[in-house]
Amino acid sequence: MDLDSWLRQELASKRHERLITDLAVREVDDLVVASFFLVGGNMPGAAVATQFVIDIWRQSDSKLLARFISRTPKTKAVPIRPTGRE
């Protein structure tokens, strides 16, 4: 999949809001390795879903060669209304 197609697909998807954190990018010859945490789709009171993602891209033709995804342990649920005890 090339970069333009991937970006169009991601922008067109009807996914819940997601947040990318701790983005790190490394270049090695013609390859780019990007790693980040993807936090997303949370409703108040629901558990926070976080994934660790590693993408490997080839720069010369902007192709995504591989994606590795690992779920992180579930974290504390997001409170519906703060109680002041957090």
Secondary structure as the mmCIF struct_conf table of DSSP 4:
data_model
#
loop_
_struct_conf.conf_type_id
_struct_conf.id
_struct_conf.beg_label_comp_id
_struct_conf.beg_label_asym_id
_struct_conf.beg_label_seq_id
_struct_conf.end_label_comp_id
_struct_conf.end_label_asym_id
_struct_conf.end_label_seq_id
STRN STRN1 ASP A 2 ASP A 2
HELX_RH_AL_P HELX_RH_AL_P1 LEU A 3 ALA A 12
BEND BEND1 SER A 13 SER A 13
HELX_LH_PP_P HELX_LH_PP_P1 ARG A 15 GLU A 17
STRN STRN2 ARG A 18 VAL A 28
TURN_TY1_P TURN_TY1_P1 ASP A 29 ASP A 30
STRN STRN3 LEU A 31 GLY A 40
TURN_TY1_P TURN_TY1_P2 PRO A 44 GLY A 45
BEND BEND2 ALA A 46 ALA A 46
HELX_LH_PP_P HELX_LH_PP_P2 ALA A 47 VAL A 48
STRN STRN4 ALA A 49 ARG A 58
TURN_TY1_P TURN_TY1_P3 GLN A 59 SER A 62
STRN STRN5 LYS A 63 ARG A 71
HELX_LH_PP_P HELX_LH_PP_P3 THR A 72 LYS A 74
HELX_LH_PP_P HELX_LH_PP_P4 LYS A 76 PRO A 79
BEND BEND3 ILE A 80 ARG A 81
BEND BEND4 GLY A 84 GLY A 84
#
